[in-house]
Every structure is written in C-alpha cells, then in structure tokens.
Amino acid sequence: MRKFAKKNLIFLLKSLEVDFKENFPLKDFTEYKVGGNGEMVVFPRSMDTLKKIYAFCSRNSIPFYLLGGGANVIVSDGGVEGVVCITKKLDKIYLKNGKIFAECGVSLEKLAIFAAERNISGFEFAYNIPGTVGGALIMNAGNNYGEFADIVCLVKTFASNGRELIFRQTLCKFGYRTSVFREKKLAVLSAVFKGQKGRKEEIFALMERIKREREEKFPLEYPNAGSVFKRPKGHYAGKLIEDAGCGGLKVGDAMVSLKHKGFIVNLGNATAKDIKNLIAVIQKKVYEKFGVKLEREQIFFPEDFE
Ligand SMILES: Cc1cc2nc3c(=O)[nH]c(=O)nc-3n(C[C@H](O)[C@H](O)[C@H](O)COP(=O)(O)OP(=O)(O)OC[C@H]3O[C@@H](n4cnc5c(N)ncnc54)[C@H](O)[C@@H]3O)c2cc1C
C-alpha cells in the first residue's frame, strides 16, 4: 500500500473508531494455522464502517479482502497486501416475522443454536460447520443433512462500486460449493433465513447426533480446513486419494490425514507452500491412477498466490 494511502486509511479508521492492526499475523484467524501477516487487519463492528472502509479501498485501489472464520482458506506465507477485514464482530442476530436475520460474521454454531432455541428446524446441518454466515453463503456450505441454499430467503451484498444489492434465494445461483457472490466477488453483509416449525428437544438431539458423527470421522486433533477437494461426480475424493496411495503422504509438516483421506492436517509447523505442494501431488497421483481431476474446494488467500 502506498504511504500516502495508508496514512489516509489510518486517519479514516481512527475517525470511525475501528480496531485495526498493522502487519498482523493472520494464522491465528485461520483453522489451518498457516500464513503470513496482513498488511492492515481491521475489525469493524458495524456494517456502516465495513462499507466505508471497502469504499475507501476501492477508490484508492487498495486490495480489500474479507475473512470470516478462516475455516476454508490457505493464507499465503508471504502474507496479504492491502486490507484484510475480519468480520467476526459483525454478529447481530434476531428473529422478525418468523425469519432469522443474521450479519455476515455470525458463527454457524450460533446461527444453529439461535434457531433451535426458537423451535425452528432446518439449521441443524450447520451446527458443526466451522465459520461464519458470510463464508458459508459464498460457498453454499453444507453436508449430507442440508446446505445453505435450503434455508436462505434473502442475501444483502455490497459491491466494490459502492452499490448494495439484495438477492432473493432464486437469484443466488447456489450450486455445489458456489454462488453468485463467489462468482461476482460480492461482499455478503447479511442474510435472512427461514426454517420449519420444530421441537427444540428434537432439533438439539439431531444437532448433537450430527456433531458426534462428524467428530468420529474428522481428524480434529490437528489443525485443518475441512475437505480439501470437491466431490468429483460419481466418486468420493477421500476414497480416490486413499486408493491412489496418498494416505499419510507428507510435504513438510502438511500430511494427508490417515483418519480421513480427504483432509490435509497441519502437524505443527506446516506452511501454506507445504499444503499447496501436497495438494498438487495428490491431484497428480489421483489423475495418473484414475484419470479424475480433483478440484480444490479450499481457497488460496489471496486467490492464486504463488
Ligand atoms: C473441521 C472442518 C469441517 C468442515 N466441514 C464442512 C462441511 O461439512 N461443509 C462445508 O461446506 N464446509 C465445511 N468446512 C469448511 C468451512 O467450514 C466452510 O467453507 C465455511 O463456510 C467457511 O466459512 P468462513 O467464515 O470460515 O470462511 P473463510 O474461510 O473466512 O473465507 C472463505 C472465503 O469466503 C470469503 N468470505 C468470508 N466472509 C465473506 C463475506 N462476508 N462476504 C464475501 N466473502 C466472504 C473469504 O474472502 C474467502 O474467500 C469445514 C471446515 C473445517 C475446519
């Protein structure tokens, strides 16, 4: 970031009373626990400040990135130039006319518990998915029990040209781990969700069952960011990886989990480069053995870093 732009940005952040840190480690904001520093890391507490910071960055050609729970990203070892906006403090949630309104930084666990406590079912699948509403909507996060496309009514977004756009569910172009927000790089500000009438005890029981099932399958004893690859048509990524002999394969401290072959775990001191290289090795081995191209689900942050 140019010196003059940074000076003005700091002036803006101070006048908006936004918490910020310069040259701040991002690894603590990710599930993988890898990555370098963010040049300017900001923690807005209101939508209005988020929009003002984003608009300032657009006007001054400063790269601007949003980070929710850091549960689906591999942050570059070289860090991130520009502004990284951590959304976790944007976490208002309330019920109105039977629908749930949530800001982008609300955790998925909080969303599911909020719904359950109000006898609203349909959110159980999200309870054990790490991350925030913003990150989940851009990926249409989900599992065997449901996905975000099932519970969304409206999504409010903000574009780099300063325009706010509201998308009805049918316009969100939700697909398998994708959405219009990801395609068009829109910032998700908030969303309105709906579920069905349920019974609190049954909803909580299902949430706990899903959590237990996942805890048995996933290598949660090590830092990881969930499934590395999307499910290829007609296959399971984990099975292909296992059958290609990749279980336990290591690059540096990044290892293909022995418990769930679709996961890469950080044994302690893995770097983003280790993970990136391991992903390439897995893709090559699976392609050579089965002719299947594994497509990455996890996101290089910033996208396509070297
Ligand atoms: C143990 C484990 C299990 C998992 N299980 C599942 C699962 O069952 N199903 C599943 O789908 N995923 C799963 N994941 C992956 C992850 O939890 C989801 O992708 C989640 O939705 C990521 O949300 P996040 O807030 O952490 O996003 P981040 O990792 O912070 O960001 C992901 C992307 O979203 C962008 N982003 C973040 N916030 C916004 C916003 N407000 N507006 C626009 N863009 C934004 C970021 O810039 C980045 O490009 C799992 C991860 C872990 C660690």
PDBQT file of the ligand as one rigid body, heavy atoms in Angstrom, charges set to zero:
ROOT
HETATM    1  C1  LIG A 401     -13.335 -29.332  10.638  1.00  0.00    +0.000 C 
HETATM    2  C2  LIG A 401     -13.986 -28.658   9.457  1.00  0.00    +0.000 A 
HETATM    3  C3  LIG A 401     -15.136 -29.193   8.935  1.00  0.00    +0.000 A 
HETATM    4  C4  LIG A 401     -15.763 -28.576   7.831  1.00  0.00    +0.000 A 
HETATM    5  N1  LIG A 401     -16.913 -29.118   7.361  1.00  0.00    +0.000 NA
HETATM    6  C5  LIG A 401     -17.552 -28.524   6.321  1.00  0.00    +0.000 A 
HETATM    7  C6  LIG A 401     -18.795 -29.047   5.824  1.00  0.00    +0.000 A 
HETATM    8  O1  LIG A 401     -19.343 -30.018   6.342  1.00  0.00    +0.000 OA
HETATM    9  N2  LIG A 401     -19.359 -28.417   4.766  1.00  0.00    +0.000 N 
HETATM   10  C7  LIG A 401     -18.799 -27.316   4.177  1.00  0.00    +0.000 A 
HETATM   11  O2  LIG A 401     -19.373 -26.781   3.225  1.00  0.00    +0.000 OA
HETATM   12  N3  LIG A 401     -17.648 -26.804   4.631  1.00  0.00    +0.000 NA
HETATM   13  C8  LIG A 401     -17.010 -27.362   5.699  1.00  0.00    +0.000 A 
HETATM   14  N4  LIG A 401     -15.831 -26.833   6.154  1.00  0.00    +0.000 N 
HETATM   15  C9  LIG A 401     -15.265 -25.648   5.509  1.00  0.00    +0.000 C 
HETATM   16  C10 LIG A 401     -15.734 -24.325   6.142  1.00  0.00    +0.000 C 
HETATM   17  O3  LIG A 401     -16.181 -24.542   7.444  1.00  0.00    +0.000 OA
HETATM   18  C11 LIG A 401     -16.848 -23.660   5.328  1.00  0.00    +0.000 C 
HETATM   19  O4  LIG A 401     -16.452 -23.450   3.986  1.00  0.00    +0.000 OA
HETATM   20  C12 LIG A 401     -17.284 -22.324   5.933  1.00  0.00    +0.000 C 
HETATM   21  O5  LIG A 401     -18.413 -21.892   5.257  1.00  0.00    +0.000 OA
HETATM   22  C13 LIG A 401     -16.189 -21.271   5.829  1.00  0.00    +0.000 C 
HETATM   23  O6  LIG A 401     -16.668 -20.073   6.420  1.00  0.00    +0.000 OA
HETATM   24  P1  LIG A 401     -15.628 -18.983   6.941  1.00  0.00    +0.000 P 
HETATM   25  O7  LIG A 401     -16.408 -17.866   7.526  1.00  0.00    +0.000 OA
HETATM   26  O8  LIG A 401     -14.626 -19.614   7.832  1.00  0.00    +0.000 OA
HETATM   27  O9  LIG A 401     -14.961 -18.527   5.579  1.00  0.00    +0.000 OA
HETATM   28  P2  LIG A 401     -13.439 -18.059   5.411  1.00  0.00    +0.000 P 
HETATM   29  O10 LIG A 401     -12.563 -19.271   5.419  1.00  0.00    +0.000 OA
HETATM   30  O11 LIG A 401     -13.125 -16.979   6.368  1.00  0.00    +0.000 OA
HETATM   31  O12 LIG A 401     -13.500 -17.474   3.949  1.00  0.00    +0.000 OA
HETATM   32  C14 LIG A 401     -13.763 -18.303   2.853  1.00  0.00    +0.000 C 
HETATM   33  C15 LIG A 401     -13.967 -17.398   1.635  1.00  0.00    +0.000 C 
HETATM   34  O13 LIG A 401     -15.134 -16.613   1.869  1.00  0.00    +0.000 OA
HETATM   35  C16 LIG A 401     -14.825 -15.231   1.728  1.00  0.00    +0.000 C 
HETATM   36  N5  LIG A 401     -15.663 -14.509   2.679  1.00  0.00    +0.000 N 
HETATM   37  C17 LIG A 401     -15.676 -14.595   4.028  1.00  0.00    +0.000 A 
HETATM   38  N6  LIG A 401     -16.630 -13.772   4.523  1.00  0.00    +0.000 NA
HETATM   39  C18 LIG A 401     -17.208 -13.169   3.467  1.00  0.00    +0.000 A 
HETATM   40  C19 LIG A 401     -18.260 -12.207   3.316  1.00  0.00    +0.000 A 
HETATM   41  N7  LIG A 401     -18.898 -11.686   4.372  1.00  0.00    +0.000 N 
HETATM   42  N8  LIG A 401     -18.596 -11.807   2.067  1.00  0.00    +0.000 NA
HETATM   43  C20 LIG A 401     -17.960 -12.297   0.967  1.00  0.00    +0.000 A 
HETATM   44  N9  LIG A 401     -16.951 -13.193   1.040  1.00  0.00    +0.000 NA
HETATM   45  C21 LIG A 401     -16.595 -13.629   2.283  1.00  0.00    +0.000 A 
HETATM   46  C22 LIG A 401     -13.336 -15.119   2.031  1.00  0.00    +0.000 C 
HETATM   47  O14 LIG A 401     -12.782 -13.965   1.419  1.00  0.00    +0.000 OA
HETATM   48  C23 LIG A 401     -12.825 -16.402   1.406  1.00  0.00    +0.000 C 
HETATM   49  O15 LIG A 401     -12.656 -16.238   0.027  1.00  0.00    +0.000 OA
HETATM   50  C24 LIG A 401     -15.205 -27.418   7.265  1.00  0.00    +0.000 A 
HETATM   51  C25 LIG A 401     -14.043 -26.866   7.823  1.00  0.00    +0.000 A 
HETATM   52  C26 LIG A 401     -13.445 -27.460   8.920  1.00  0.00    +0.000 A 
HETATM   53  C27 LIG A 401     -12.222 -26.829   9.536  1.00  0.00    +0.000 C 
ENDROOT
TORSDOF 0
